[in-house]
Amino acid sequence: MGPVEYGLLAAGWIAWVTPFAFKKRHASTAAKTDPRARWGILLQAIAYSLLWQGRFWTRSPGELRIAFSAASFLIAAWLCWTSVNALGRQWRLDAGVNTDHQLVRAGAYRFIRHPIYTSMFFLLLGTGLLVTPWPMLLISLILLAIGTQIRARIEDKLLAECFGASFDQYRREVGAYLPMPKRV
């Protein structure tokens, strides 16, 4: 890997993490949480750690992988920025709903129910394309998908309990990780 690849890797991660760093923290009491979602966080963390298990500094990923990596980082950053901004005080690391929770349908949430998780997929893909051999990248993607599914199901259950029919309608209209085509 050369300076271009390292620069792209650093820029991609900085662009993704920045909205969390500048997000205003609000003291908000959780009305209900579900600590089981931490298993999903653990699997997601393992998925990211597996990306770095090779001698990536000894090889160049090639121009095509660099181009797809850059595109993945751009999508990840855009989704993260618009999602964190739209969520506002609803954002939490743990799965839970606040006492003053609102169902957010602005920003990327108009098209995707879990855009931060989608951004995490593109962040992993962008990173993996630069530093990870294909077999390990596939394993990482599978672990990320399992961990994300654990978290998303728990969050959807909490939101359904909190918002009832309103959330059920939102779930029918908006895909979990990718935009759904409009029904005619």
C-alpha positions in Angstrom: 0.0 0.0 0.0 1.2 3.5 -0.8 0.4 7.0 0.5 -2.7 7.3 -1.7 -4.3 4.2 -0.2 -3.3 5.2 3.4 -4.7 8.7 2.7 -8.0 7.3 1.3 -8.3 5.0 4.3 -7.7 7.8 6.8 -10.0 10.2 5.0 -12.8 7.6 4.8 -12.7 6.8 8.5 -12.4 10.4 9.5 -15.3 11.4 7.3 -17.4 8.6 8.8 -16.7 9.2 12.5 -16.8 13.0 12.4 -20.6 13.4 12.7 -20.5 11.4 16.0 -17.6 13.5 17.3 -19.5 16.8 16.7 -22.9 15.6 17.8 -24.3 17.5 20.7 -24.9 15.2 23.7 -28.3 15.5 25.3 -29.1 14.1 28.7 -32.0 11.9 27.9 -33.5 9.1 30.0 -34.1 5.8 28.4 -37.6 4.6 28.8 -36.7 1.1 27.7 -33.4 -0.6 26.6 -32.5 -4.0 25.5 -28.9 -5.0 26.4 -29.1 -8.1 24.1 -28.2 -5.8 21.2 -24.7 -5.7 22.7 -24.1 -9.2 21.1 -24.7 -7.5 17.7 -22.1 -4.8 18.6 -19.6 -7.5 19.6 -20.1 -9.3 16.2 -19.8 -6.0 14.4 -16.5 -5.2 16.2 -15.1 -8.6 15.4 -16.0 -8.1 11.7 -14.1 -4.8 11.7 -11.1 -6.4 13.5 -10.8 -9.2 11.0 -10.2 -6.7 8.2 -6.7 -6.0 9.6 -5.5 -9.6 9.9 -3.3 -9.7 6.8 -0.1 -8.1 5.7 -1.9 -5.3 3.8 1.1 -3.0 3.9 3.0 -5.4 1.6 0.6 -5.3 -1.4 -1.2 -2.8 -3.5 -5.0 -3.3 -3.8 -5.1 -2.2 -7.5 -6.9 0.6 -9.2 -10.3 -1.0 -9.4 -10.4 -1.8 -5.7 -9.2 1.7 -4.8 -12.0 3.2 -6.9 -14.7 1.0 -5.4 -13.2 1.8 -1.9 -13.4 5.5 -2.5 -17.1 5.2 -3.7 -17.9 3.1 -0.6 -16.3 5.6 1.7 -18.3 8.4 0.1 -21.6 6.5 0.5 -20.7 5.6 4.1 -19.9 9.2 5.0 -23.0 10.6 3.3 -25.3 8.1 5.0 -23.7 8.7 8.4 -23.8 12.5 8.2 -27.4 12.7 7.1 -28.5 10.0 9.6 -26.8 11.4 12.7 -28.1 14.8 11.9 -31.6 13.6 11.4 -31.6 11.4 14.5 -30.6 14.2 16.8 -31.2 13.2 20.4 -32.7 9.8 19.5 -29.2 8.5 18.7 -27.9 6.0 21.3 -25.2 3.3 21.2 -27.4 0.8 23.1 -30.7 -0.3 21.7 -33.3 1.8 23.5 -36.0 4.4 23.3 -35.9 7.6 25.2 -38.8 9.0 27.3 -39.2 11.7 24.7 -38.4 9.5 21.7 -39.7 10.4 18.2 -40.0 8.3 15.1 -37.5 9.9 12.7 -38.4 9.9 9.1 -36.1 12.7 7.9 -32.7 12.6 6.1 -31.7 9.1 5.0 -34.5 7.7 7.2 -36.9 8.7 4.4 -35.4 5.9 2.3 -33.8 3.4 4.8 -34.8 2.4 8.3 -31.3 1.7 9.5 -29.0 4.0 7.4 -26.2 4.1 10.0 -26.0 0.3 9.7 -25.9 0.6 5.9 -23.1 3.2 6.3 -21.2 0.7 8.5 -21.5 -1.9 5.7 -20.0 0.6 3.2 -17.3 1.6 5.7 -16.3 -2.0 6.1 -16.4 -2.6 2.4 -14.3 0.5 1.7 -11.8 -0.5 4.3 -11.8 -4.2 3.3 -11.3 -3.4 -0.4 -8.0 -1.6 0.5 -6.6 -3.9 3.1 -8.2 -7.3 3.2 -8.0 -10.4 1.0 -11.3 -11.6 -0.5 -11.9 -14.6 1.8 -11.4 -12.6 5.0 -13.5 -9.7 3.6 -16.4 -12.2 3.0 -16.2 -13.5 6.5 -16.2 -9.9 7.9 -19.2 -9.0 5.8 -21.1 -12.1 7.0 -20.3 -11.3 10.7 -21.2 -7.7 10.2 -24.5 -8.7 8.6 -25.3 -11.1 11.5 -24.4 -8.5 14.2 -26.4 -5.8 12.3 -29.4 -8.0 12.0 -29.4 -8.7 15.8 -29.3 -5.0 16.5 -31.8 -4.0 13.9 -34.4 -6.6 15.0 -34.1 -5.5 18.6 -34.4 -1.8 17.7 -37.4 -2.5 15.4 -39.1 -4.4 18.2 -38.6 -1.5 20.6 -39.8 1.0 18.1 -42.9 -1.1 17.3 -43.7 -1.2 21.0 -43.3 2.5 21.3 -45.0 3.7 18.1 -47.4 0.9 17.2 -49.2 1.3 13.9 -47.1 4.3 12.9 -44.0 2.2 13.0 -45.7 -0.7 11.3 -46.6 1.6 8.4 -43.0 2.9 8.3 -41.7 -0.6 8.2 -43.9 -1.5 5.3 -42.9 1.6 3.3 -39.2 1.8 4.0 -36.6 -1.0 3.6 -34.3 -1.9 6.5 -30.9 -1.4 4.8 -31.7 -0.5 1.2 -34.3 1.7 -0.4 -37.4 -0.2 -1.4 -39.0 0.5 -4.8 -42.3 2.3 -4.6 -45.3 0.2 -5.0 -47.6 1.2 -7.8 
